[in-house]
Amino acid sequence: MTINRLIRLVSKHYDDNYILATCWNSRASRPNTLEEYDHAGGGDTLAHFIAVELYETFSAFDTDAHQLDEAIRVMDSASRQISAITAALQRKRAQLRD
């Protein structure tokens, strides 16, 4: 599997194919730089984060299964961290009176 193929797979399941459309440079097989990202419309830093995380943990020398396992691992880790932040915000909000 190539990194471009992995990004295409992930981007299909992200709003408006945004990762591929705005955060990824297919010709260079890498995430857009922040300057390129801003020029392409920017705005969704979570999409850019996903592209960077997948790129930084990808190894072209690994099997497809290992590449997918690693992508699952890093996305699961990010998901857990975001869920913990959401829960903390919800607890804080519940302490406030309207």
ABEGO torsion letter per residue (X at the ends): XBAAAAAAAAAAABBGGAAAAAABBAAAGBBBBAAAAAAAGEGBAAAAAAAAAAAAABBAABBAAAAAAAAAAAAAAAAAAAAAAAAAAAAAAAABBX
